[in-house]
Amino acid sequence: MSGGPERPRLRYYTVAEVAETMRLSKMTVYRLVHSGELPAVRVGRSYRVPEDALEAYLAASSVEGDRLSS
């Protein structure tokens, strides 16, 4: 069959799934994608956001409790 090592299967989210997960409008997700803040892959006329890109965006955007109190 395949001679190389098996790559882990990557999950892709639709814009609607990302919007639901982040509790944002789809338009806001489209803005994040078009601005380059949220990496996405274009498939035909739609976009798919890789799971690792969404996790990285959320990790980079998270606010620590310490910063809230200052």
ROSE-4610 file (N, C-alpha, C; in Angstrom, 1 decimal, always signed):
// ROSE-4610
residu = [M/M/M/S/S/S/G/G/G/G/G/G/P/P/P/E/E/E/R/R/R/P/P/P/R/R/R/L/L/L/R/R/R/Y/Y/Y/Y/Y/Y/T/T/T/V/V/V/A/A/A/E/E/E/V/V/V/A/A/A/E/E/E/T/T/T/M/M/M/R/R/R/L/L/L/S/S/S/K/K/K/M/M/M/T/T/T/V/V/V/Y/Y/Y/R/R/R/L/L/L/V/V/V/H/H/H/S/S/S/G/G/G/E/E/E/L/L/L/P/P/P/A/A/A/V/V/V/R/R/R/V/V/V/G/G/G/R/R/R/S/S/S/Y/Y/Y/R/R/R/V/V/V/P/P/P/E/E/E/D/D/D/A/A/A/L/L/L/E/E/E/A/A/A/Y/Y/Y/L/L/L/A/A/A/A/A/A/S/S/S/S/S/S/V/V/V/E/E/E/G/G/G/D/D/D/R/R/R/L/L/L/S/S/S/S/S/S]
num = [1/1/1/2/2/2/3/3/3/4/4/4/5/5/5/6/6/6/7/7/7/8/8/8/9/9/9/10/10/10/11/11/11/12/12/12/13/13/13/14/14/14/15/15/15/16/16/16/17/17/17/18/18/18/19/19/19/20/20/20/21/21/21/22/22/22/23/23/23/24/24/24/25/25/25/26/26/26/27/27/27/28/28/28/29/29/29/30/30/30/31/31/31/32/32/32/33/33/33/34/34/34/35/35/35/36/36/36/37/37/37/38/38/38/39/39/39/40/40/40/41/41/41/42/42/42/43/43/43/44/44/44/45/45/45/46/46/46/47/47/47/48/48/48/49/49/49/50/50/50/51/51/51/52/52/52/53/53/53/54/54/54/55/55/55/56/56/56/57/57/57/58/58/58/59/59/59/60/60/60/61/61/61/62/62/62/63/63/63/64/64/64/65/65/65/66/66/66/67/67/67/68/68/68/69/69/69/70/70/70]
x = [+0.8/+0.0/+0.9/+0.8/+1.7/+3.0/+4.1/+5.4/+5.8/+5.2/+5.7/+4.9/+5.4/+4.7/+3.3/+2.4/+1.0/+0.9/+0.3/+0.0/-1.2/-1.3/-2.5/-3.6/-4.8/-5.9/-6.3/-6.3/-6.6/-8.1/-8.7/-10.1/-10.2/-11.2/-11.5/-12.9/-13.0/-14.3/-14.8/-16.1/-16.7/-16.8/-17.1/-17.2/-18.3/-19.4/-20.6/-20.2/-19.4/-19.0/-18.1/-17.2/-16.3/-17.1/-18.1/-18.9/-19.7/-20.2/-21.0/-20.0/-18.9/-17.9/-17.5/-17.2/-16.7/-17.8/-19.0/-20.2/-20.1/-19.7/-19.6/-20.5/-20.7/-21.5/-20.5/-21.1/-20.4/-19.6/-20.2/-19.5/-18.2/-18.2/-17.0/-15.9/-16.3/-15.4/-14.8/-15.6/-15.1/-14.1/-14.4/-13.5/-12.1/-12.2/-10.9/-10.1/-10.8/-10.2/-9.6/-10.4/-9.9/-8.7/-8.7/-7.6/-6.4/-6.5/-5.3/-5.1/-6.0/-5.9/-6.2/-7.1/-7.5/-7.2/-6.2/-5.8/-7.0/-7.2/-8.2/-7.8/-8.4/-8.2/-9.4/-9.2/-10.4/-10.7/-11.9/-12.4/-13.5/-13.3/-14.3/-14.6/-15.9/-16.3/-16.4/-16.0/-16.2/-14.8/-14.8/-13.5/-13.7/-12.5/-12.4/-11.3/-11.5/-10.5/-9.9/-8.6/-8.0/-8.1/-8.4/-8.5/-7.4/-6.1/-5.0/-4.9/-5.3/-5.3/-6.3/-7.5/-8.5/-8.0/-7.4/-6.8/-5.7/-4.9/-3.8/-4.3/-5.3/-5.9/-6.6/-7.3/-7.9/-6.9/-5.8/-4.8/-4.1/-3.8/-3.2/-4.1/-5.4/-6.4/-6.9/-6.5/-7.0/-6.4/-7.2/-6.8/-6.5/-5.4/-5.1/-5.7/-6.1/-6.7/-5.9/-4.6/-3.7/-3.9/-4.0/-4.1/-5.5/-6.5/-7.8/-7.8/-7.1/-7.1/-6.2/-5.4/-4.5/-5.1]
y = [-1.2/+0.0/+1.3/+2.1/+3.3/+3.0/+3.5/+3.2/+4.1/+5.3/+6.3/+6.2/+7.0/+7.0/+7.6/+7.1/+7.5/+8.9/+9.9/+11.2/+11.2/+11.9/+12.0/+12.7/+12.3/+12.9/+14.2/+15.3/+16.6/+16.9/+17.5/+17.8/+19.3/+19.5/+20.9/+21.3/+22.6/+23.1/+24.0/+24.0/+25.0/+26.4/+27.4/+28.8/+28.7/+28.1/+28.0/+27.3/+26.2/+25.4/+26.3/+27.0/+27.9/+29.0/+29.6/+30.6/+30.1/+28.9/+28.3/+28.0/+27.5/+27.2/+28.4/+29.5/+30.7/+31.7/+31.3/+32.1/+33.5/+33.5/+34.7/+34.5/+35.6/+35.5/+34.9/+34.4/+33.9/+35.0/+36.2/+37.3/+37.7/+37.6/+37.9/+36.8/+35.6/+34.5/+34.8/+35.2/+35.5/+36.7/+37.6/+38.8/+38.3/+37.4/+36.9/+36.1/+35.3/+34.6/+35.5/+36.5/+37.4/+38.3/+38.6/+39.5/+38.6/+37.3/+36.5/+36.1/+36.6/+36.3/+34.8/+34.3/+32.9/+32.1/+31.3/+30.6/+29.7/+29.6/+28.7/+28.3/+27.2/+26.6/+26.9/+27.4/+27.6/+26.3/+25.9/+24.7/+25.1/+25.2/+25.8/+27.2/+27.4/+28.8/+28.9/+27.9/+28.0/+27.8/+28.1/+28.0/+26.9/+26.3/+25.3/+25.7/+25.7/+26.1/+24.8/+24.6/+23.4/+23.5/+22.4/+22.3/+22.9/+22.6/+23.1/+24.7/+25.2/+26.7/+27.3/+26.7/+27.2/+27.2/+26.0/+25.9/+26.9/+27.1/+28.1/+29.5/+29.9/+31.2/+31.4/+30.4/+30.6/+30.6/+29.9/+29.9/+31.3/+31.8/+33.1/+34.3/+34.1/+35.1/+35.0/+34.0/+33.8/+34.9/+35.3/+36.3/+35.6/+35.9/+35.4/+36.2/+35.5/+36.2/+37.4/+37.3/+38.3/+39.6/+39.5/+40.7/+41.4/+40.7/+41.3/+42.2/+41.9/+42.7/+43.9/+44.1/+45.2/+46.4]
z = [+0.0/+0.0/+0.0/+1.0/+1.0/+1.7/+1.1/+1.7/+2.8/+2.9/+3.9/+5.2/+6.2/+7.4/+7.3/+8.1/+8.0/+8.7/+8.1/+8.7/+9.5/+10.6/+11.3/+10.5/+10.6/+9.8/+10.4/+9.6/+10.1/+9.8/+10.8/+10.7/+10.2/+9.3/+8.8/+9.2/+9.6/+10.0/+8.9/+8.7/+7.8/+8.6/+7.8/+8.4/+9.5/+9.1/+10.0/+11.3/+11.2/+12.4/+13.3/+12.7/+13.4/+14.1/+13.4/+14.0/+15.2/+15.0/+16.2/+17.3/+17.1/+18.1/+18.9/+18.1/+18.7/+19.1/+18.8/+19.1/+18.4/+17.2/+16.3/+15.1/+14.4/+13.2/+12.1/+11.1/+9.9/+9.3/+9.2/+8.6/+9.4/+10.7/+11.5/+11.2/+11.0/+10.7/+9.3/+8.3/+7.0/+7.1/+7.9/+8.1/+8.6/+9.6/+10.2/+9.1/+8.3/+7.2/+6.2/+5.7/+4.7/+5.2/+6.4/+7.0/+7.2/+7.2/+7.4/+8.9/+9.8/+11.2/+11.5/+10.7/+10.9/+9.5/+9.5/+8.3/+7.8/+6.5/+6.0/+4.6/+4.1/+2.8/+2.0/+0.8/-0.1/-0.9/-0.8/-1.5/-2.4/-3.7/-4.6/-4.2/-3.8/-3.4/-1.9/-1.2/+0.3/+0.9/+2.2/+3.0/+4.1/+4.4/+5.4/+6.3/+7.7/+8.6/+9.3/+9.1/+9.8/+11.3/+11.9/+13.3/+14.1/+13.6/+14.3/+14.2/+13.1/+12.9/+13.9/+14.0/+14.9/+16.4/+16.8/+18.1/+18.4/+17.4/+17.5/+17.7/+16.9/+17.0/+18.3/+18.8/+20.1/+21.2/+21.2/+22.2/+22.2/+21.0/+20.9/+21.3/+21.2/+21.5/+23.0/+23.7/+25.0/+26.0/+26.9/+27.9/+29.2/+29.8/+31.1/+32.2/+33.3/+34.4/+35.0/+35.0/+35.5/+34.7/+33.4/+32.6/+32.7/+33.2/+33.4/+34.6/+35.6/+36.8/+36.8/+35.8/+35.8/+35.1]
